[in-house]
Amino acid sequence: MANTNNNIELLAPAGTPEALAAAFAAGADAVYCGLPRFNARERGENFTVENMRQAIAYAHKLHKKVYITLNTLIKESELSDLAEYVAEIANMAPDAVIVQDLGVLRMLREFFPDLTIHASTQMGIHNSAGVRMAEKMGARRVILERQMTMEELTKLRQNSNLEIEIFCHGALCCSLSGSCLFSSYLGGASGNRGKCKQPCRRRFFAREGNGFFFSTSDLATLEMIPEFRKLGVASLKIEGRLKQPDYVYNAVKAYRMVLDAPEVTPQIIGEARQVLAGTCGRRWSDGFFSEKSMKNLVRHDALGASGTLLGRVTNVGESGFYAELKQRLHIGDRLRVQPLNGDEGSAFTLTKLFIDRKIVSVARPGDTVYIPCDKPVAMNGLLYKIGVSHNVDIKVLENTRVREKLHLAIKLEKSALSVAVLNMDNAPVWTHNEEFQAAGKHPVSAEALQEAFASGTDGFEFEIAETVIAPDAADRFIPASVLKKIRREFDGFTAELNSASLQNSGAAGLMKFFTFYNSRPVNPVGNEHLRETVAMRPHGASAGNPRAWRAVSVLDINSTTDEAILPDYCSEERLESLQRAIQRAYDQGIRRYRAASLFELELLAGYKDIYITTTYPLPVANSLAAAELADWGVSRVQASLELEKLGIEELRNHSPLALEVYRYGRFALLTTRASLPAEGEIEDNRGNKFSIRFDKRQNLTRLYAKSVFSIPHVAGTSDFYDLTQARWNESETNSFNFETSWL
């Protein structure tokens, strides 16, 4: 059937201005990009404030969109810096801001309401209850969890009308979004802070052999586009803000070809795949969109590196290395030397190349080459081509003039047309007085007035906030020539305006935030003994303290249960079953519930006399997040597991809710729906030991550290002990980030 709707948005990654220009040149409708801080790709180059302003102005000139990523968790001590950052962003007027942290969401909604909010995939939203909850909190779009099947997506769309964005191409995380602590555990480089070191791509060792047990194939969904269109998906997102412009250009071009095709045929898919072949990546797959693909997503025998294998390093010197080639190599290629253990290798652009001490521009299979390089290179490492130089002309972008924006309100009356500038002090009004003639057949429309005033001037960009035609002017006619004359008069009026009188929405929001934040009292820290909670299996070990609240899964409650633990993941088809389990628990007298995901606040909303505590993996790292959760019925929050001691204490001092600290237990470092090629005990080449365990009830596989997490009590907080995967008094313990710092 012919495609008659091309309105689905194609959203591209832009880690640099060059990548942004490449994305738009290839046909992207929008890009997502970040500033140097508070975004999930802080390891990338990212944009400066100035070139982000230019990028937004350039995009809007092309009638394209820019979404700024602000999708990391924020500590209490960073809220002031964050507010200043958001004020800068508000003045840039991006088309949306992508957020993970509920505190960031609250800050934007309450103090910078002009900014549109998109809920990041890092929020882990994977069912319609979660979508509804995000919508209630102010999100205009939800970027769904990547580990959803097509069937689940279909059912979700039947139960939600909010804009949905999904990933259509690129690298996949093995873990459920927002719940991975693997990189953070192995050195404080938190994926929830934009610093992931990708330990999932490393080689691991098990009793049965070694392999890359967590390294997923890449996602490619060209053939699925007709299904996405039928489901009314608002935006298709290409992953890759760390990628080079050539990757962005080819990926966008391939998906643009299919989106614009009158009919998606095998021929057009083949042509698009040829274009996509120009990108350097891993083996393509259907990702998590099918149960079959989930079973084959991880290839333990394939090095978790992306790109085209060119050869192997044979010798390493102080200022370069030798390599034997199996594929062609050319000056300008982007290269990475990948250590055999799967650790992240050095990446660079090839600028000089030698064969037998002679400089060359090209080398061919069988050649032994010398490559100058000032970065660390692993002996016997594999040489991968990860991209090529892509000549992108960004002069037009760099020369784009950033104009101030005027918010206009147009009003047409029988004998006058007036325009008010809403975002300027005292809202100056310009008026053109004229007795407009009655229309014969075609009275002037609001659309015609908007079009006449839409283009802006050299000094200002216009945004029409409202257009009103008074009742006595509903039958008036204004010739096009007269409208042009009126517009020229208005341009003369704007030339006299002083941009210094423009109301600064960012500054106003910042002042409002600091007035609020600095007026809050600091919570007193008492010495009273707070009642603790112990999570356990239904017939597990003793809770220890007889006064402790006993918490078990909502599916396992019994006569000794004080608190029901809700699951961290619930597919769309199981939502009704979970709702019934909650009702059964309530009918049996359970009034305490532990929510591990945002969607559960929606399921608990109808119960008025309950006590809700949030728990991992629903993170709370700052007081604004706690305040947001308080508005939705939460009574106590658990501090983010990644917080160091000082971060916990700062949160305790300002949280409007009681604070709980996870003190003892074995929490999942990684949770996945993919079938992993190993189970039981494993370790990496540095001697770190882990355990892979399959959860039959939830059909999820989880990775745990061999040592149990154990930290001392933090004054003024309640304690949480988790015996679902641990025993009391285990000898081998770790303190995660508690005694160091959360990077």
C-alpha positions in Angstrom: 0.0 0.0 0.0 1.3 3.4 -0.9 2.6 5.6 2.0 0.6 8.8 2.3 2.0 10.1 5.6 5.6 11.3 5.8 5.2 13.2 9.0 7.2 10.8 11.1 10.3 12.7 12.4 13.8 11.5 11.6 16.0 12.5 14.6 19.8 12.4 14.3 22.7 12.5 16.7 24.9 15.6 16.7 28.0 15.4 18.9 29.6 18.4 17.1 28.5 21.2 14.8 30.0 19.2 11.9 27.8 16.3 12.7 24.8 18.6 12.9 25.5 20.0 9.5 25.9 16.5 8.1 22.6 15.4 9.6 20.6 18.3 8.1 22.4 17.9 4.8 21.3 14.2 4.7 17.7 15.0 5.5 17.2 14.9 9.3 14.2 16.7 10.6 15.8 17.3 14.0 19.0 16.6 16.0 19.7 16.0 19.6 22.9 17.4 21.1 24.5 18.3 24.4 26.5 21.0 26.1 29.7 20.2 28.0 27.9 19.2 31.3 24.9 17.3 32.5 24.3 15.2 29.4 24.6 11.4 28.9 27.6 11.8 26.5 29.9 14.0 28.5 32.8 12.0 27.0 32.0 13.5 23.6 33.1 16.8 22.2 29.7 18.4 22.6 28.7 22.0 21.9 29.8 25.2 23.5 27.1 27.7 24.5 27.9 29.9 21.6 27.9 27.4 18.9 24.7 25.8 20.3 23.0 29.2 19.9 24.1 29.3 16.3 23.1 25.7 15.8 19.6 26.4 17.0 19.3 29.5 14.8 20.6 27.7 11.8 18.2 24.8 12.4 15.2 27.1 12.7 16.3 28.9 9.5 16.0 25.5 7.8 12.7 24.8 9.6 14.4 22.0 11.5 14.5 21.3 15.3 17.2 21.0 18.0 16.7 19.0 21.2 19.2 19.6 24.0 20.1 16.7 26.2 20.1 17.3 29.9 19.7 13.6 30.7 21.9 12.7 33.6 21.3 12.4 37.4 22.1 15.5 39.4 23.6 15.7 42.9 22.2 18.2 45.5 25.4 20.2 45.3 25.0 20.7 41.6 21.5 22.1 41.6 22.7 25.7 41.6 25.1 25.2 38.7 22.3 23.3 36.9 19.9 26.2 37.3 22.4 28.6 35.7 22.9 26.1 32.9 19.1 25.8 32.3 18.8 29.6 32.3 21.3 29.7 29.4 19.3 26.9 27.6 16.0 28.8 28.2 17.5 31.8 26.4 18.5 29.7 23.5 14.9 28.5 22.9 15.6 24.9 21.8 12.6 22.9 20.6 12.8 20.6 23.6 15.1 19.5 26.5 15.6 15.7 27.1 15.7 14.8 30.8 16.3 11.8 33.0 16.4 13.2 36.5 13.0 13.9 38.1 14.6 16.9 39.8 15.6 18.3 36.5 12.1 17.8 35.1 10.7 19.6 38.1 13.1 22.5 37.7 12.2 23.0 34.1 8.5 22.7 34.6 8.3 25.0 37.7 11.0 27.6 36.9 11.5 27.5 33.1 8.0 26.7 31.8 8.7 27.8 28.3 11.0 24.8 27.8 9.4 21.7 26.3 10.2 18.5 28.2 11.0 15.1 26.6 11.4 12.1 29.0 14.7 10.4 28.2 15.0 6.7 27.6 17.1 6.8 30.7 13.9 7.1 32.7 13.3 3.4 31.7 9.6 4.0 30.7 8.4 0.8 29.1 4.6 0.6 29.5 1.5 2.8 29.2 1.3 3.4 32.9 4.8 4.9 32.8 3.9 7.1 29.8 0.8 8.4 31.6 2.9 9.2 34.7 5.5 11.1 32.6 2.7 13.0 30.9 1.2 14.0 34.3 4.6 15.3 35.3 4.8 17.6 32.3 6.6 15.6 29.6 5.4 16.3 26.0 7.1 13.2 24.6 8.5 9.9 26.0 11.6 8.2 24.5 10.8 4.6 25.3 13.0 2.0 26.8 14.9 0.2 24.0 14.2 -3.3 25.3 10.6 -3.5 24.1 9.2 -5.9 21.5 7.0 -4.7 18.6 4.0 -6.4 20.2 4.5 -4.6 23.4 4.9 -1.3 21.5 1.7 -2.0 19.7 -0.2 -2.6 23.0 1.3 0.5 24.6 0.1 2.7 21.7 -3.4 1.3 22.2 -3.4 2.7 25.8 -1.6 6.0 25.3 -1.8 9.0 23.0 1.3 10.9 24.1 4.1 11.5 21.5 6.4 8.4 21.4 10.0 8.4 20.3 11.9 5.2 19.7 15.5 4.3 18.7 15.6 2.9 15.1 19.4 2.5 14.5 22.8 2.3 16.3 24.5 0.8 19.2 22.5 -0.9 21.9 23.1 -1.1 25.7 22.8 -4.6 27.1 21.1 -3.3 30.2 17.7 -1.8 30.7 18.0 2.0 30.3 18.8 4.0 33.4 19.5 1.0 35.6 23.1 0.1 34.7 25.7 0.5 37.4 28.3 -1.7 35.8 30.7 1.1 34.7 30.1 3.0 37.9 30.9 -0.1 40.0 34.2 -0.6 38.1 35.7 2.8 38.8 33.1 5.5 39.4 32.5 6.3 35.7 28.8 6.3 35.8 26.6 5.7 32.8 23.9 7.8 34.5 26.4 10.7 34.5 27.5 10.4 30.9 30.8 8.8 31.6 30.2 5.1 30.8 33.4 3.1 30.0 31.4 0.3 28.4 32.7 -2.6 30.5 29.9 -4.7 28.8 32.2 -4.8 25.7 35.0 -6.5 27.6 36.1 -10.1 27.5 34.9 -12.2 30.5 35.9 -15.6 31.7 33.5 -18.4 32.9 34.0 -22.0 33.8 32.8 -23.1 30.3 35.2 -20.7 28.5 35.7 -17.0 27.8 33.8 -14.5 25.6 32.1 -11.2 25.3 29.0 -12.1 27.3 27.3 -8.7 27.3 28.3 -7.2 24.0 25.1 -6.6 21.9 24.8 -6.3 18.1 23.8 -2.9 16.6 20.2 -2.1 15.8 18.9 -1.5 12.2 15.2 -1.2 11.5 14.8 -0.1 7.9 12.3 -2.9 7.2 10.2 -1.9 10.3 9.5 1.6 9.2 6.0 0.8 7.8 5.1 -0.8 11.2 6.3 2.3 13.1 4.3 4.5 10.8 1.1 2.4 11.5 1.7 2.8 15.2 1.9 6.5 15.0 5.4 6.8 16.3 6.3 10.5 16.4 10.0 10.2 16.0 12.6 7.7 14.9 15.9 8.2 16.6 19.4 7.3 15.4 21.9 6.6 18.2 25.5 7.9 17.9 26.4 11.3 19.5 30.0 10.0 19.8 30.0 9.2 16.0 31.7 11.2 13.3 29.9 13.2 10.6 30.3 10.5 8.0 28.4 8.0 10.1 25.6 10.5 10.8 25.3 11.5 7.2 25.1 7.9 5.8 22.7 6.7 8.6 20.4 9.7 8.1 20.5 9.3 4.3 19.5 5.6 4.4 16.6 6.2 6.7 15.5 9.3 4.8 15.3 7.2 1.6 12.9 4.7 3.1 10.8 7.3 4.9 10.3 9.3 1.7 9.7 6.3 -0.6 6.2 6.2 -2.0 6.2 2.5 -1.1 8.7 0.5 1.0 9.8 -2.2 -1.4 12.7 -4.7 -1.3 14.5 -2.6 -3.9 14.4 0.6 -1.8 15.5 -1.4 1.3 18.4 -2.8 -0.7 19.4 0.7 -1.8 19.2 2.1 1.7 21.2 -0.8 3.0 24.0 0.0 0.5 24.1 3.5 1.9 24.0 2.2 5.4 27.0 -0.1 4.6 29.1 3.1 4.5 28.8 3.4 8.2 31.2 1.5 10.4 29.5 -0.5 13.1 28.8 -3.9 14.5 26.6 -6.6 13.0 23.1 -5.4 12.4 20.1 -6.9 14.3 16.4 -6.3 15.1 17.5 -5.4 18.6 14.9 -6.1 21.2 12.0 -5.7 18.8 11.4 -9.5 18.7 11.9 -12.4 21.1 13.9 -14.2 18.4 16.4 -11.3 18.1 16.8 -11.1 21.9 18.0 -14.7 21.9 20.7 -13.9 19.3 21.6 -10.4 20.2 24.8 -11.2 22.1 27.6 -13.0 20.3 30.1 -14.2 22.9 32.7 -15.1 20.2 32.8 -11.6 18.6 35.0 -8.8 20.0 32.7 -6.1 21.1 34.2 -3.5 18.8 32.6 -1.5 16.1 34.0 -0.8 12.7 35.8 -2.6 9.8 38.7 -4.8 10.9 41.8 -3.6 9.0 44.6 -5.6 10.6 46.7 -6.2 13.7 49.3 -4.3 15.6 52.7 -6.1 15.4 55.0 -3.7 17.2 54.6 -0.6 19.4 57.1 2.2 19.8 57.2 5.5 21.7 55.6 7.6 19.0 53.7 5.1 16.8 53.1 1.5 15.9 53.4 -1.0 13.1 50.5 -3.0 11.8 49.9 -5.7 9.2 46.9 -4.9 6.9 44.1 -7.1 5.6 42.1 -4.2 4.2 42.8 -0.9 2.4 43.9 2.0 4.5 43.8 5.7 3.5 44.9 9.0 4.9 41.8 10.6 6.6 40.4 7.3 7.9 39.2 7.3 11.5 40.9 4.4 13.4 40.7 2.7 16.7 43.2 0.2 18.1 41.1 -2.3 20.1 42.8 -4.3 22.9 41.9 -8.0 22.8 40.4 -7.9 26.2 37.6 -5.7 24.9 38.7 -2.6 26.9 38.1 0.7 25.1 40.9 1.5 22.6 42.5 4.7 21.4 40.7 6.4 18.5 42.3 8.9 16.2 42.3 10.3 12.6 45.1 9.0 10.3 47.1 12.0 9.2 50.5 10.3 8.3 51.2 6.8 7.0 54.6 5.1 6.2 55.6 2.0 4.3 59.3 1.2 4.5 60.0 4.7 5.9 58.4 6.3 2.8 55.3 8.5 3.4 52.3 7.3 1.4 48.6 8.2 1.3 47.2 4.7 0.7 48.2 1.2 1.9 46.7 -2.1 0.7 46.1 -5.6 2.0 49.4 -7.4 2.8 51.3 -4.1 3.5 53.1 -3.6 6.8 52.6 0.1 7.8 53.9 2.5 10.4 51.4 4.8 11.9 52.5 7.8 14.0 50.3 8.0 17.2 50.7 9.7 20.5 48.0 7.7 22.2 48.4 4.4 24.1 48.3 1.4 21.8 47.9 -2.2 22.9 50.4 -4.8 21.5 48.6 -7.3 19.2 45.6 -4.9 19.3 43.2 -5.0 16.4 43.1 -2.1 14.0 39.6 -1.0 13.1 38.3 1.6 10.7 35.5 3.4 12.4 34.9 6.2 9.9 36.3 8.4 7.2 36.9 12.1 6.8 33.7 13.8 5.8 34.1 17.3 4.4 31.3 19.3 5.9 31.0 23.0 5.2 29.9 24.6 8.4 30.6 28.2 7.4 26.9 28.8 6.8 26.2 27.5 10.4 29.1 29.6 11.8 27.9 32.7 10.0 24.3 32.3 11.1 23.2 35.3 13.0 21.6 34.7 16.3 18.5 37.0 16.5 16.5 37.9 19.6 12.9 36.6 19.5 9.8 38.8 19.7 6.6 37.1 20.9 3.8 38.8 19.1 0.1 39.0 19.7 -1.9 40.2 16.6 -5.3 41.7 16.8 -7.5 42.8 13.9 -10.4 45.1 14.4 -12.8 46.8 11.9 -10.7 50.0 11.7 -7.3 48.9 13.1 -4.6 46.2 13.2 -2.4 46.1 16.3 0.6 44.0 17.3 1.7 43.7 20.9 5.3 42.6 21.8 4.5 40.3 24.8 8.0 39.6 25.9 9.2 43.2 26.2 8.9 45.4 29.3 5.5 47.1 29.4 4.4 45.1 26.3 4.6 47.9 23.7 1.8 47.9 21.1 2.1 49.1 17.5 -1.1 50.1 15.8 -2.0 50.6 12.1 -5.3 52.6 11.8 -7.4 52.0 8.7 -11.0 51.4 7.9 -10.8 48.0 6.3 -13.3 47.3 3.6 -15.9 44.5 3.8 -15.0 41.3 2.0 -16.9 40.2 -1.0 -16.0 36.5 -0.9 -12.7 36.0 1.0 -12.4 37.7 4.4 -8.9 37.9 5.9 -8.0 34.8 7.9 -5.8 34.4 11.0 -3.5 32.3 8.9 -3.0 35.1 6.4 -2.1 37.5 9.2 0.3 35.1 10.8 2.0 34.5 7.5 2.4 38.3 6.9 4.2 38.7 10.3 6.1 35.4 10.5 9.3 36.0 8.7 11.1 38.3 11.2 13.7 41.0 10.4 17.4 41.3 10.4 17.3 42.3 14.0 14.6 40.0 15.4 13.0 36.7 14.9 9.2 36.6 15.3 7.0 34.1 17.1 3.3 34.6 16.8 1.8 33.8 20.2 -1.8 34.5 19.4 -3.9 36.0 16.6 -7.3 37.4 17.3 -9.9 38.7 14.8 -12.5 40.8 16.6 -16.2 40.0 15.8 -16.6 43.3 14.0 -13.7 42.5 11.7 -14.7 38.9 10.8 -15.9 40.0 7.4 -13.1 42.4 6.6 -10.8 42.1 3.6 -7.1 43.2 3.4 -5.5 43.0 0.0 -2.0 41.4 -0.1 -0.4 44.7 -1.2 -1.9 46.4 1.9 -0.7 43.7 4.2 2.8 44.1 2.8 2.7 47.8 3.4 1.5 47.3 7.0 4.3 44.8 7.5 6.9 47.3 6.3 5.5 49.9 8.8 5.8 47.3 11.6 9.4 46.6 10.6 10.1 50.3 11.1 8.6 50.1 14.6 10.8 47.1 15.5 13.9 48.9 14.3 13.3 51.4 17.1 13.0 48.7 19.8 15.8 48.2 22.2 16.7 44.5 22.7 17.8 45.4 26.3 14.1 45.8 27.2 13.4 42.2 26.2 12.3 40.0 29.1 14.9 37.3 29.8 13.0 34.2 30.5 16.2 32.4 31.6 17.1 35.2 34.1 13.6 35.3 35.4 13.5 31.6 36.0 16.9 31.6 37.6 15.9 34.3 40.1 12.7 32.5 40.9 14.7 29.3 41.5 17.3 30.8 43.8 14.6 32.6 45.8 12.9 29.3 46.3 16.1 27.3 46.9 17.7 29.7 49.4 14.6 30.0 51.5 14.4 26.4 52.4 15.4 25.4 55.9 18.1 22.8 56.4 16.7 19.6 57.9 17.9 18.9 61.5 19.8 15.7 61.9 18.4 13.8 64.9 20.0 10.9 66.8 16.8 8.9 67.2 16.8 5.3 66.0 14.7 5.0 62.8 12.9 1.8 62.0 14.7 -0.2 59.4 13.4 -2.3 56.5 14.7 -5.8 55.5 13.9 -7.1 52.0 13.9 -10.9 51.9 12.7 -13.9 50.1 9.3 -15.2 51.3 10.8 -17.9 53.4 14.3 -16.5 53.8 16.5 -15.8 56.7 15.4 -13.9 59.8 15.0 -10.2 59.5 17.5 -9.8 62.3 16.0 -6.9 64.2 12.5 -8.0 65.3 11.3 -4.4 65.0 12.3 -4.1 61.3 9.7 -3.9 58.6 9.7 -7.1 56.6 9.5 -6.6 52.8 8.8 -9.2 50.2 7.7 -9.2 46.5 4.0 -8.2 46.1 3.6 -11.7 44.6 4.8 -13.4 47.8 3.1 -11.6 50.7 2.2 -13.7 53.8 1.0 -13.1 57.3 4.4 -11.8 58.4 4.7 -9.2 55.5 4.8 -5.5 56.4 5.7 -4.1 53.0 5.2 -5.2 49.4 8.0 -4.8 46.9 6.9 -3.9 43.3 8.9 -5.2 40.3 11.3 -2.9 38.5 10.0 -4.1 35.1 6.5 -4.9 33.9 5.6 -5.4 30.3 2.4 -3.9 28.9 0.7 -7.3 28.9 1.4 -7.9 32.6 0.2 -4.5 33.8 -3.3 -5.7 34.7 -1.9 -8.7 36.5 0.3 -6.5 38.6 -2.6 -4.2 39.4 -4.6 -7.2 40.6 -1.6 -8.3 42.8 -1.5 -4.8 44.4 -5.2 -4.9 45.1 -4.9 -8.4 46.7 -2.1 -7.1 48.9 -4.2 -4.1 49.9 -7.2 -6.3 50.7 -4.9 -8.3 52.9 -4.0 -5.3 54.9 -0.7 -4.3 53.3 -0.3 -0.5 53.5 3.4 -0.1 52.7 4.7 -0.4 49.1 8.1 -0.1 47.6 8.1 1.4 44.1 11.1 0.6 41.9 9.9 2.3 38.7 8.0 5.5 37.8 5.0 3.5 36.3 4.1 2.1 39.8 3.2 5.5 41.0 0.4 5.5 38.4 -0.7 2.0 39.6 -0.7 3.1 43.3 -2.5 6.5 42.6 -5.9 5.2 43.6 -4.9 4.2 47.2 -5.1 7.0 49.7 -4.0 5.5 53.0 -0.7 3.9 51.9 3.0 4.6 52.6 5.2 4.5 49.5 9.0 4.3 49.5 11.0 4.5 46.3 13.8 2.0 45.8 16.5 1.0 43.3 16.4 1.3 40.3 14.3 4.5 40.7 17.0 7.0 41.5 16.7 10.0 43.8 19.9 12.1 44.0 18.6 15.6 44.8 15.9 17.3 46.8 13.9 18.5 43.7 13.5 14.8 42.7 12.2 14.1 46.2 9.8 17.0 46.0 8.5 15.8 42.7 7.9 12.3 44.1 6.2 13.8 47.2 3.6 15.4 44.9 2.7 11.9 43.6 2.1 10.3 47.0 5.6 9.1 48.0 6.4 9.3 51.7 10.1 8.2 51.7 12.8 8.0 49.1 15.9 5.8 48.9 19.1 7.7 48.0 20.6 6.8 44.7 22.9 3.8 45.1 25.7 5.7 43.3 25.9 8.6 45.8 28.9 9.0 47.9 28.6 9.7 51.7 28.7 13.5 51.2 26.1 13.3 48.5 23.8 11.3 50.8 24.2 13.8 53.6 23.5 16.8 51.3 20.4 15.1 50.1 19.3 14.3 53.6 19.8 17.9 54.7 17.4 19.3 52.0 15.0 16.5 51.1 11.3 17.2 51.9 10.8 13.5 52.4 12.3 11.0 54.8 15.5 9.5 53.4 16.4 5.8 53.3 19.9 4.4 52.6 20.6 1.0 51.0 23.1 -0.3 53.5 23.6 -3.9 52.8 22.8 -6.3 50.0 23.6 -7.4 46.5 21.9 -5.2 43.9 22.0 -5.8 40.1 24.7 -4.0 38.2 23.1 -4.8 34.9 19.6 -6.1 34.0 18.7 -7.3 30.5 16.1 -9.1 28.5 18.7 -10.4 26.1 19.7 -14.1 26.3 23.3 -14.2 27.7 25.7 -16.9 26.6 26.9 -17.5 30.2 25.4 -18.1 33.6 26.8 -18.4 37.1 30.2 -17.2 38.2 32.4 -15.1 35.8 35.3 -12.7 36.1 37.1 -10.1 34.0 40.8 -10.0 33.3 41.4 -7.7 36.3 40.1 -10.3 38.8 36.8 -8.7 39.4 34.2 -11.4 40.1 30.5 -11.4 39.2 27.5 -13.7 39.0 25.0 -13.9 36.2 21.5 -15.0 37.5 18.3 -15.6 35.5 15.1 -14.3 37.1 12.4 -16.8 35.8 9.5 -14.8 37.3 10.4 -11.6 35.3 12.2 -13.3 32.5 15.2 -11.0 33.1 18.9 -11.8 33.5 20.8 -9.8 36.1 24.5 -9.3 36.8 25.7 -9.1 40.5 29.0 -8.5 42.1 30.5 -11.4 44.0 31.1 -9.2 47.0 28.2 -7.8 49.0 27.6 -4.1 49.3 28.0 -2.9 52.9 28.2 0.7 54.2 27.9 2.3 57.7 24.7 4.0 58.9 24.3 7.6 57.9 22.9 9.8 60.7 19.3 11.0 60.1 18.4 8.3 57.6 16.6 5.0 57.8 18.4 1.7 56.9 17.5 -0.7 54.1 18.9 -4.3 54.1 18.4 -6.4 51.1 18.6 -10.2 51.6 17.0 -11.2 48.3 20.4 -11.9 46.8 22.6 -11.9 49.9 23.0 -13.5 53.4 23.8 -11.8 56.7 27.5 -11.2 57.5 29.1 -12.2 54.3 32.9 -11.9 54.5 33.6 -10.3 51.2 32.2 -6.8 51.0 32.5 -3.6 48.9 31.4 0.0 49.5 30.8 1.0 45.9 31.2 4.8 45.7 30.4 5.5 49.3 33.9 6.2 50.5 35.1 7.9 47.3 33.2 10.2 45.1 30.6 10.0 42.4 32.1 11.3 39.2 
